[in-house]
Amino acid sequence: MDAEKRIVIGSKQTLRALSRNEAEKIYISKDADLHVTKPIADVCKEKNIEIVYFENMKELGTSVGINVNAAAAAVLK
């Protein structure tokens, strides 16, 4: 994880960062609801943005430095 990079956490913030072309890499949890993560993955494919998948939401939350589950997160440019 790049400590100097800015990160937004949560599906809404992740989608917002994607729509503003501010995201350079996306993290998605494999155990999150598909209706939450699929729109994010679709935009990533469209814009050719790298997706890093985590096994579960706890692992993703921990990796971005929060102690709660997270379905998605974005590393900002």
N, C-alpha and C positions, 0 to 999 in steps of 0.2 A: 504494500500500500504506500502510495506517495504521500508523505506527510505534508509536503508543501502545497499539494493540490487542494482545491476547494471541492467539497462534496455536498450534494444535496441528497437527502434521504426521504424515501417514500414514493409511492407510485405517482401521485399528483405532481409533486415537485420534479420528479424524473421526466414525466411527460412534458411539463412546462419547459424544462431545460432543453429537451429535444426539439420542441416546437420553435424555440428561440435560437436554435443552432448553437447552443452553449455547451453541449455535452460532447466529450471526446471518447468516453468509455462508459458502458452501462453494466451494472451488476444486477443480476436477477436471481431470486431464490427459486429452486426447482419445486419446492413444496407449497409455494404461494398459489392462490386461486388463479386459474387460467384467465378468467375474465379480467383480472387485474394486470397480469403480466403480458398477455398476448398483444394488446395494443402497443405496449412499449417495444416488444420484440419486432412487431410489424414495422414500426417507424425506424427502428435500427437497421432492418434489412433494406428498407427504402433508401435510407441515407448512408448506408454502408458503414455503420458504426459498430465497433467491436462490443460483443456481449460476453461477460464472464459469468458463468453460472455457479451458484453455490448450492450445496446439497439441501440446506434448510435455512429458514428465516433467521434462526438464532445465530448460525454461523455467519451469515451476511451481516447482521447487526453488529456482532462482535468485531468483524473485520473492518467495519467503518467507524468503530469506536463508540458504539452505543450499547447499552445493556438491555435493549428490547429487540424484539423480532422486527425484521424489515423485509418487505417483499421485493423492493427495488431501490437502487441508489444510482446516482450518476456522478462521474468525475467530470468537473467542468474544465473547459479549455483555459 
